[in-house]
Amino acid sequence: MGLSVSAPRGWALTWSPVSPLPGQTWSYLQWKNPRRTQEPFSLLPRPCYKASACRPSAMRCSLKRYLTAALTASFLLLLLFLLYGGSQQEQDPLEVELRGLAPATVLQLLQPEGAQHILRNTDDLSALHNVSYHLLAGSLSPHKKFLAVGLASVRRPRGYYLPATLQSLFKQSTEEELQEMVVVVHLADADPRWNMRVAANIAHKFAHHILLGRLLLIHAPHEFYPTLKGLKRNYNDPEERVRFRSKQNVDYAFLLAFAANLSSYYLMIEDDVWCAKSFLTGIRKALASQEGSNWATLEFSKLGYIGKLYRSSDLPRLARFLLLFYQEMPCDWLLVHFRLLLTQKDVIRFKPSLFQHMGLYSSFQGTVNRLEDDEFQADALDLPDNPPAALFTSMSVFENYEPLKAYSTAEGYFWGKDPTAGSVFSVIFQQPARVTRVRVRTGSDERRGDFLHTGVLELGRRRRADGRDCSAYTTVGTFEKGTFEQRGLERGTPGPVECVRIRVTRDQSEWLIIQSIDIWTAAGT
């Protein structure tokens, strides 16, 4: 079967490739109705595809004749679109099938001009100047998107997660979100046959998104790479590991340079992640909370360089930075230095995480890698509101584990010493709010005993003059195994809430870690 696109009821528009002569590939469009036996009609004249039949006397297709046929085909396509376009909007989305075709044919169909070479002018760093990328599949949109999602992929000794990652990106997004997003995959393996094979595989699975300009498959030829021999062995890493991480830095540098003009924001992920539902909407919400701040990096996962968000205007210098120091250290360490150089001292990480690592085997030597983000949440539409607030506690704070870290985007958590009966942790809102739901998580995997053994959660009204407490509290629930979560709180409170308080009800010998306090409010509060 050729390229099949959904058509008027009972019909299918097919693009059928044929080979008239060795080294030639022609194609024609035709409407087919599988329930009818008569010959389908073509929108373009069929080429002569038997070499023995291609005599000069049989090939009198003048340029004028072809132009006339092309114009006729265009008119028929426009007419059919006008006749059936309205009804198609109420039917299933565009369906595409690519079956039984050779990899090269698939890529040719999805990129009719073949593997395009695109020159991307960056700045002055020679290795990034006029890099010629191979655009293996997809087409560049004339309009900037809101978000570009970039990932690089190479052959893994064990495991292959790229299709599952792409499926998660697209499936977890609404149609409206997909229209604001483009995904760029840099197939960066040193073996061009692997890159072509994977590109064809991805083209089969995601032809719909490629044809709609939502997915680009690119490759930066290895003649543009700096040397990967005789590299510095910092941190006493084995030579093979140094080569792997150094090449990875260059892979991402070229990817960043390519993506710099595609969107307003750029999200960096790996090729083995799950995405939260409507993660793009979650990112929009996070950006709104940072409006006016001079941030360099926003983080939506606590693992490596998964879920790092950048302004696209910063991508050219980030690409140069990775390329300049490609052999010094791993990519995630370089990203930390880049953030600090752009004067963002503290990590801004949003909780819960929007991206989860799913790969069991590392891309380096296939070693087992069981990393998981325990703060991942599958639904980004369910992110908390956490209204602006001041935080206070009666417990002694250990080192720099301040109360703010349990409530804000700051990295880390609250860690209090010697909690006793009556110890409190208070969230005092700047403005009253109608609280609908509260979730509190205490303890950690590293310090399993440092959770709240017995305690209650209280909602307060009538904030005191000093702004550190409320004068009236209502207990709404107790902690179970260190966790509290309750919905529908607005139904049990007579009016807006000004304080949310955690109160310890029994002495405990272990310290207290509060990982996160998540508060949801009613719309408009």
PyMOL commands that set and color helices and strands:
alter all, ss='L'
color gray80, all
select helices_A, chain A and resi 51-53+56-58+63-88+103-110+126-128+162-171+175-178+192-205+207-211+222-224+234-236+239-259+279-289+312-324+331-341+380-382+403-406+489-491
alter helices_A, ss='H'
color red, helices_A
select strands_A, chain A and resi 3-6+12-18+26-32+96-97+116-120+131-137+145-153+181-187+215-219+263-268+273-275+298-299+308-311+355-357+389-393+396-397+414-417+424-433+435-442+455-463+470-478+483-487+497-504+512-521
alter strands_A, ss='S'
color yellow, strands_A
deselect
rebuild
show_as cartoon
